[in-house]
Amino acid sequence: MRTDRTFTMLKPDSVEKGNVGPILEKITAAGFRIAAMKLTQMTVADAQEFYAIHKDRPFFGELVQYMTRGPIVAAILEKDNAVEDFRTLIGATNPAEAAEGTIRRLYADSIGENAVHGSDSDENAEIEGQFHFAGREIF
């Protein structure tokens, strides 16, 4: 498995607020190359499948509603040590706990609306990337 690629998703709140450009600038300034990117909107079924790991959690319904309320930007990013470096760049899930200068500290409003998703492992990066870019050789 390649360890130089990761998956990210700029969530509906980022798109709604017009933060796609500034977030992408921050990503590329950190040395990531965008290998694939698309603007899309998840259906309820897509969101339920993508977040199936959380299906028994009390916030699952709100998560699905949030992720389907508007468009997202899905992207494959490339850089040495991509997964770990991107997780550092985006910061903690709770923007109040995220380090200064991280994407979530700058652009997220809450744990629930935290601006961006980043894969947490090489394995999940491949799974999540294939989910959004099915049929493409991305990993």
N, CA, C and O of each residue as an XYZ file, in Angstrom:
556
protein
N       0.844     -1.179      0.000
C       0.000      0.000      0.000
C       0.888      1.241      0.000
O       1.931      1.260      0.654
N       0.485      2.257     -0.719
C       1.231      3.502     -0.772
C       1.000      4.301      0.499
O      -0.127      4.386      0.987
N       2.038      4.871      1.022
C       1.895      5.696      2.220
C       2.093      7.170      1.903
O       2.199      7.999      2.807
N       2.141      7.492      0.625
C       2.339      8.880      0.244
C       1.052      9.546     -0.232
O       1.087     10.632     -0.811
N      -0.068      8.900      0.010
C      -1.359      9.487     -0.367
C      -2.334      9.399      0.788
O      -2.288      8.476      1.601
N      -3.221     10.383      0.840
C      -4.290     10.369      1.822
C      -5.541     10.934      1.185
O      -5.505     11.503      0.094
N      -6.642     10.766      1.883
C      -7.930     11.269      1.419
C      -8.370     12.401      2.333
O      -8.184     12.336      3.548
N      -8.948     13.428      1.750
C      -9.574     14.488      2.523
C     -10.909     14.856      1.912
O     -11.182     14.611      0.737
N     -11.720     15.451      2.754
C     -13.029     15.917      2.319
C     -13.263     17.259      3.013
O     -13.279     17.335      4.241
N     -13.444     18.309      2.225
C     -13.847     19.593      2.777
C     -15.357     19.528      2.923
O     -16.092     19.378      1.947
N     -15.793     19.641      4.146
C     -17.187     19.365      4.497
C     -18.126     20.504      4.099
O     -17.665     21.587      3.738
N     -19.445     20.266      4.165
C     -20.403     21.270      3.712
C     -20.217     22.654      4.332
O     -20.431     23.658      3.653
N     -19.823     22.729      5.607
C     -19.647     24.051      6.213
C     -18.507     24.816      5.559
O     -18.585     26.038      5.436
N     -17.465     24.142      5.143
C     -16.348     24.806      4.459
C     -16.799     25.366      3.115
O     -16.445     26.487      2.749
N     -17.580     24.579      2.386
C     -18.085     25.025      1.087
C     -19.053     26.186      1.282
O     -18.950     27.194      0.582
N     -19.984     26.064      2.214
C     -20.990     27.111      2.466
C     -20.360     28.456      2.820
O     -20.843     29.507      2.398
N     -19.289     28.414      3.588
C     -18.652     29.648      4.057
C     -17.637     30.217      3.069
O     -17.043     31.264      3.327
N     -17.436     29.549      1.957
C     -16.472     30.024      0.975
C     -15.024     29.804      1.389
O     -14.138     30.548      0.968
N     -14.777     28.790      2.210
C     -13.428     28.536      2.702
C     -12.650     27.503      1.887
O     -11.546     27.126      2.280
N     -13.189     27.044      0.779
C     -12.503     26.032     -0.021
C     -11.151     26.556     -0.495
O     -10.138     25.875     -0.337
N     -11.120     27.740     -1.068
C      -9.869     28.310     -1.572
C      -8.816     28.453     -0.486
O      -7.704     27.953     -0.650
N      -9.133     29.125      0.626
C      -8.129     29.261      1.688
C      -7.649     27.923      2.263
O      -6.471     27.778      2.588
N      -8.546     26.958      2.389
C      -8.139     25.646      2.906
C      -7.221     24.941      1.911
O      -6.206     24.365      2.305
N      -7.569     24.982      0.628
C      -6.705     24.360     -0.383
C      -5.341     25.043     -0.437
O      -4.323     24.379     -0.632
N      -5.314     26.352     -0.268
C      -4.033     27.071     -0.230
C      -3.185     26.597      0.947
O      -1.976     26.410      0.807
N      -3.808     26.404      2.094
C      -3.089     25.935      3.282
C      -2.545     24.521      3.035
O      -1.419     24.210      3.423
N      -3.337     23.681      2.400
C      -2.921     22.311      2.098
C      -1.719     22.310      1.155
O      -0.739     21.610      1.407
N      -1.784     23.079      0.083
C      -0.673     23.088     -0.868
C       0.557     23.784     -0.281
O       1.684     23.387     -0.579
N       0.365     24.800      0.538
C       1.507     25.466      1.189
C       2.232     24.523      2.140
O       3.420     24.702      2.409
N       1.517     23.510      2.654
C       2.125     22.519      3.552
C       2.845     21.421      2.769
O       3.345     20.463      3.359
N       2.899     21.558      1.450
C       3.662     20.611      0.637
C       2.868     19.477      0.032
O       3.452     18.572     -0.564
N       1.551     19.497      0.168
C       0.729     18.455     -0.434
C       0.446     18.798     -1.892
O       0.272     19.963     -2.247
N       0.404     17.774     -2.722
C       0.000     17.898     -4.116
C      -1.389     17.298     -4.244
O      -1.653     16.225     -3.702
N      -2.262     17.964     -4.943
C      -3.609     17.442     -5.160
C      -3.563     16.506     -6.365
O      -3.357     16.944     -7.497
N      -3.757     15.221     -6.110
C      -3.690     14.210     -7.164
C      -5.038     13.999     -7.843
O      -5.091     13.609     -9.010
N      -6.125     14.254     -7.122
C      -7.489     14.156     -7.665
C      -8.382     15.018     -6.794
O      -8.162     15.128     -5.588
N      -9.381     15.623     -7.395
C     -10.299     16.459     -6.620
C     -11.616     16.596     -7.378
O     -11.643     16.668     -8.606
N     -12.705     16.631     -6.612
C     -14.006     16.868     -7.236
C     -14.960     17.506     -6.230
O     -14.868     17.281     -5.023
N     -15.869     18.300     -6.761
C     -16.977     18.861     -5.995
C     -18.152     17.929     -6.212
O     -18.506     17.631     -7.353
N     -18.753     17.471     -5.142
C     -19.850     16.514     -5.247
C     -20.794     16.705     -4.065
O     -20.497     17.468     -3.146
N     -21.900     16.031     -4.088
C     -22.805     16.048     -2.941
C     -23.158     14.612     -2.583
O     -23.568     13.818     -3.430
N     -22.986     14.306     -1.312
C     -23.290     12.954     -0.839
C     -24.806     12.789     -0.693
O     -25.503     13.693     -0.232
N     -25.293     11.622     -1.094
C     -26.684     11.275     -0.820
C     -26.761     10.750      0.618
O     -25.734     10.503      1.251
N     -27.962     10.585      1.115
C     -28.126      9.993      2.446
C     -27.505      8.605      2.476
O     -26.809      8.256      3.430
N     -27.751      7.815      1.444
C     -27.175      6.463      1.388
C     -25.648      6.514      1.369
O     -24.996      5.708      2.033
N     -25.069      7.461      0.608
C     -23.606      7.617      0.582
C     -23.068      7.919      1.976
O     -22.122      7.278      2.435
N     -23.670      8.889      2.643
C     -23.197      9.298      3.974
C     -23.351      8.163      4.982
O     -22.476      7.947      5.820
N     -24.460      7.442      4.899
C     -24.661      6.314      5.811
C     -23.603      5.241      5.592
O     -23.120      4.637      6.550
N     -23.242      5.002      4.335
C     -22.216      4.003      4.036
C     -20.831      4.495      4.450
O     -20.067      3.755      5.069
N     -20.509      5.737      4.109
C     -19.189      6.279      4.412
C     -18.931      6.310      5.921
O     -17.821      6.026      6.372
N     -19.949      6.652      6.686
C     -19.812      6.765      8.142
C     -20.400      5.568      8.888
O     -20.757      5.689     10.060
N     -20.504      4.433      8.235
C     -21.111      3.233      8.834
C     -20.469      2.852     10.161
O     -21.136      2.287     11.028
N     -19.199      3.147     10.331
C     -18.514      2.829     11.582
C     -19.169      3.526     12.789
O     -19.027      3.079     13.927
N     -19.881      4.616     12.521
C     -20.531      5.390     13.586
C     -22.032      5.110     13.701
O     -22.730      5.808     14.437
N     -22.538      4.105     12.987
C     -23.996      3.909     12.893
C     -24.688      3.700     14.231
O     -25.873      4.010     14.360
N     -23.988      3.188     15.222
C     -24.611      2.965     16.525
C     -24.368      4.103     17.505
O     -24.781      4.022     18.662
N     -23.712      5.147     17.061
C     -23.418      6.280     17.931
C     -24.611      7.232     17.944
O     -25.323      7.324     16.944
N     -24.847      7.936     19.038
C     -26.015      8.811     19.130
C     -26.015      9.972     18.135
O     -27.076     10.516     17.832
N     -24.856     10.357     17.627
C     -24.762     11.487     16.711
C     -24.882     11.090     15.237
O     -24.794     11.954     14.365
N     -25.083      9.798     14.940
C     -25.065      9.323     13.560
C     -26.074     10.058     12.676
O     -25.726     10.491     11.578
N     -27.298     10.201     13.130
C     -28.326     10.875     12.330
C     -27.955     12.315     12.017
O     -28.137     12.772     10.888
N     -27.438     13.029     13.000
C     -27.011     14.414     12.790
C     -25.828     14.478     11.819
O     -25.748     15.380     10.986
N     -24.920     13.519     11.934
C     -23.766     13.469     11.045
C     -24.212     13.277      9.598
O     -23.729     13.968      8.702
N     -25.116     12.355      9.373
C     -25.623     12.105      8.019
C     -26.343     13.348      7.491
O     -26.156     13.730      6.336
N     -27.153     13.968      8.321
C     -27.875     15.180      7.904
C     -26.890     16.296      7.534
O     -27.048     16.957      6.508
N     -25.894     16.495      8.362
C     -24.868     17.519      8.114
C     -24.110     17.256      6.815
O     -23.918     18.166      6.009
N     -23.685     16.023      6.616
C     -22.860     15.708      5.457
C     -23.632     15.697      4.138
O     -23.022     15.685      3.069
N     -24.945     15.701      4.199
C     -25.765     15.692      2.983
C     -26.453     17.029      2.731
O     -27.211     17.159      1.771
N     -26.204     18.007      3.565
C     -26.927     19.279      3.420
C     -26.396     20.174      2.312
O     -27.045     21.149      1.934
N     -25.237     19.852      1.799
C     -24.656     20.658      0.730
C     -23.449     19.965      0.139
O     -23.073     18.876      0.572
N     -22.841     20.599     -0.852
C     -21.702     19.981     -1.526
C     -20.481     19.843     -0.614
O     -20.332     20.545      0.386
N     -19.625     18.917     -1.004
C     -18.322     18.695     -0.369
C     -17.261     18.723     -1.463
O     -17.575     18.609     -2.648
N     -16.025     18.873     -1.064
C     -14.908     18.729     -1.980
C     -14.119     17.518     -1.510
O     -13.577     17.517     -0.405
N     -14.052     16.493     -2.343
C     -13.294     15.283     -2.036
C     -11.970     15.374     -2.778
O     -11.924     15.814     -3.927
N     -10.881     14.954     -2.112
C      -9.577     15.059     -2.764
C      -8.626     13.973     -2.288
O      -8.705     13.494     -1.157
N      -7.735     13.604     -3.180
C      -6.612     12.724     -2.868
C      -5.387     13.624     -2.825
O      -5.095     14.354     -3.772
N      -4.683     13.557     -1.714
C      -3.488     14.374     -1.522
C      -2.258     13.495     -1.519
O      -2.298     12.346     -1.079
N      -1.171     14.042     -2.011
C       0.069     13.284     -2.128
C       1.207     14.047     -1.455
O       1.380     15.248     -1.662
N       1.977     13.322     -0.646
C       3.142     13.876      0.046
C       3.780     12.728      0.817
O       3.083     11.787      1.196
N       5.072     12.782      1.056
C       5.684     11.793      1.940
C       4.986     11.863      3.293
O       4.694     12.948      3.795
N       4.720     10.691      3.882
C       4.071     10.618      5.196
C       2.718     11.346      5.198
O       2.379     12.039      6.157
N       1.965     11.180      4.130
C       0.753     11.964      3.883
C      -0.284     11.880      4.997
O      -0.789     12.914      5.436
N      -0.612     10.689      5.462
C      -1.687     10.547      6.448
C      -1.331     11.284      7.728
O      -2.106     12.111      8.208
N      -0.179     10.991      8.272
C       0.207     11.607      9.548
C       0.385     13.119      9.416
O      -0.072     13.878     10.272
N       1.049     13.555      8.348
C       1.256     14.990      8.169
C      -0.060     15.732      7.977
O      -0.221     16.851      8.465
N      -1.003     15.112      7.268
C      -2.287     15.792      7.065
C      -3.083     15.855      8.364
O      -3.726     16.867      8.643
N      -3.048     14.794      9.157
C      -3.744     14.816     10.449
C      -3.188     15.947     11.332
O      -3.939     16.608     12.050
N      -1.892     16.155     11.271
C      -1.289     17.256     12.024
C      -1.771     18.596     11.477
O      -2.087     19.499     12.252
N      -1.830     18.736     10.166
C      -2.261     19.981      9.536
C      -3.702     20.335      9.869
O      -4.018     21.508     10.065
N      -4.584     19.334      9.938
C      -5.992     19.661     10.197
C      -6.261     19.928     11.671
O      -7.156     20.709     11.995
N      -5.519     19.308     12.563
C      -5.707     19.558     13.989
C      -6.761     18.668     14.611
O      -7.385     17.844     13.942
N      -6.945     18.852     15.906
C      -7.881     18.048     16.691
C      -9.314     18.215     16.183
O      -9.677     19.256     15.634
N     -10.120     17.169     16.378
C     -11.522     17.192     15.962
C     -12.263     18.376     16.572
O     -13.068     19.022     15.901
N     -11.996     18.658     17.828
C     -12.589     19.814     18.507
C     -11.718     21.024     18.185
O     -10.568     21.082     18.619
N     -12.245     21.995     17.428
C     -11.415     23.137     17.038
C     -10.882     23.935     18.235
O      -9.842     24.583     18.125
N     -11.570     23.895     19.355
C     -11.095     24.587     20.545
C      -9.822     23.942     21.091
O      -9.051     24.590     21.798
N      -9.604     22.676     20.768
C      -8.414     21.952     21.223
C      -7.350     21.832     20.131
O      -6.256     21.323     20.376
N      -7.673     22.299     18.935
C      -6.737     22.204     17.816
C      -5.617     23.227     17.978
O      -5.831     24.324     18.494
N      -4.432     22.853     17.535
C      -3.275     23.738     17.628
C      -3.480     24.985     16.772
O      -4.181     24.957     15.761
N      -2.860     26.066     17.197
C      -2.892     27.311     16.426
C      -2.403     27.051     15.007
O      -1.442     26.311     14.798
N      -3.072     27.663     14.034
C      -2.663     27.550     12.646
C      -3.177     26.333     11.921
O      -3.017     26.234     10.705
N      -3.804     25.382     12.644
C      -4.355     24.210     11.962
C      -5.651     24.586     11.251
O      -6.285     25.592     11.569
N      -6.024     23.762     10.294
C      -7.232     24.044      9.510
C      -8.461     24.117     10.406
O      -9.271     25.035     10.270
N      -8.609     23.174     11.307
C      -9.797     23.196     12.162
C      -9.798     24.388     13.115
O     -10.855     24.952     13.399
N      -8.638     24.770     13.605
C      -8.579     25.940     14.489
C      -9.000     27.192     13.725
O      -9.662     28.070     14.277
N      -8.617     27.268     12.464
C      -8.912     28.444     11.649
C     -10.322     28.458     11.068
O     -10.934     29.521     10.963
N     -10.851     27.283     10.685
C     -12.076     27.256      9.882
C     -13.248     26.485     10.463
O     -14.352     26.580      9.925
N     -13.063     25.727     11.530
C     -14.163     24.930     12.092
C     -14.864     25.696     13.201
O     -14.261     26.523     13.885
N     -16.146     25.407     13.366
C     -16.939     26.052     14.407
C     -17.153     25.177     15.627
O     -17.319     25.686     16.736
N     -17.153     23.862     15.432
C     -17.487     22.964     16.539
C     -16.991     21.558     16.223
O     -16.494     21.295     15.128
N     -17.129     20.672     17.183
C     -16.799     19.265     16.946
C     -17.664     18.718     15.814
O     -17.181     17.975     14.959
N     -18.930     19.085     15.811
C     -19.865     18.574     14.813
C     -19.657     19.157     13.427
O     -19.851     18.466     12.427
N     -19.266     20.413     13.358
C     -19.012     21.074     12.075
C     -17.548     21.483     12.066
O     -17.193     22.632     12.329
N     -16.709     20.495     11.753
C     -15.272     20.698     11.918
C     -14.509     20.884     10.609
O     -13.311     20.605     10.546
N     -15.176     21.343      9.589
C     -14.594     21.852      8.345
C     -13.995     20.822      7.398
O     -14.160     20.941      6.184
N     -13.296     19.806      7.928
C     -12.522     18.942      7.044
C     -12.386     17.548      7.641
O     -12.334     17.370      8.858
N     -12.331     16.578      6.759
C     -12.067     15.194      7.151
C     -10.682     14.829      6.653
O     -10.271     15.248      5.571
N      -9.966     14.049      7.444
C      -8.695     13.496      7.007
C      -8.616     12.040      7.425
O      -8.925     11.708      8.570
N      -8.215     11.181      6.531
C      -8.105      9.756      6.848
C      -7.161      9.548      8.024
O      -6.177     10.270      8.186
N      -7.483      8.537      8.851
C      -6.693      8.295     10.063
C      -5.677      7.170      9.913
O      -4.950      6.870     10.860
N      -5.615      6.548      8.752
C      -4.635      5.488      8.508
C      -4.460      5.324      7.004
O      -5.296      5.763      6.214
N      -3.350      4.680      6.624
C      -3.144      4.401      5.203
C      -4.264      3.528      4.651
O      -4.748      3.751      3.542
N      -4.670      2.532      5.435
C      -5.741      1.638      5.004
C      -7.042      2.407      4.774
O      -7.688      2.229      3.741
N      -7.434      3.262      5.725
C      -8.661      4.036      5.565
C      -8.545      5.065      4.452
O      -9.537      5.366      3.788
N      -7.355      5.610      4.234
C      -7.174      6.546      3.124
C      -7.515      5.872      1.800
O      -8.176      6.462      0.945
N      -7.059      4.627      1.637
C      -7.361      3.907      0.404
C      -8.854      3.594      0.296
O      -9.446      3.773     -0.769
N      -9.465      3.131      1.382
C     -10.890      2.804      1.375
C     -11.722      4.052      1.074
O     -12.610      4.025      0.222
N     -11.430      5.128      1.771
C     -12.206      6.368      1.602
C     -11.966      6.989      0.232
O     -12.892      7.513     -0.388
N     -10.734      6.931     -0.237
C     -10.442      7.445     -1.570
C     -11.171      6.668     -2.645
O     -11.730      7.256     -3.570
N     -11.170      5.351     -2.529
C     -11.884      4.523     -3.507
C     -13.393      4.771     -3.442
O     -14.078      4.698     -4.463
N     -13.909      5.062     -2.251
C     -15.336      5.348     -2.101
C     -15.721      6.553     -2.969
O     -16.748      6.530     -3.648
N     -14.909      7.584     -2.944
C     -15.239      8.814     -3.666
C     -14.704      8.864     -5.091
O     -15.194      9.642     -5.909
N     -13.708      8.046     -5.393
C     -13.119      8.052     -6.729
C     -13.119      6.647     -7.318
O     -12.112      6.197     -7.864
N     -14.236      5.965     -7.208
C     -14.372      4.588     -7.686
C     -13.983      4.489     -9.155
O     -14.318      5.346     -9.973
N     -13.268      3.421     -9.457
C     -12.896      3.158    -10.830
C     -11.650      3.886    -11.301
O     -11.229      3.719    -12.445
N     -11.054      4.696    -10.425
C      -9.827      5.407    -10.788
C      -8.652      4.790    -10.068
O      -8.780      4.327     -8.934
N      -7.529      4.783    -10.712
C      -6.291      4.277    -10.108
C      -5.718      5.398     -9.241
O      -4.953      6.233     -9.723
N      -6.090      5.410     -7.970
C      -5.610      6.488     -7.107
C      -4.684      6.016     -6.010
O      -3.942      6.817     -5.441
N      -4.713      4.734     -5.701
C      -3.827      4.187     -4.677
C      -3.086      2.993     -5.229
O      -2.284      2.383     -4.522
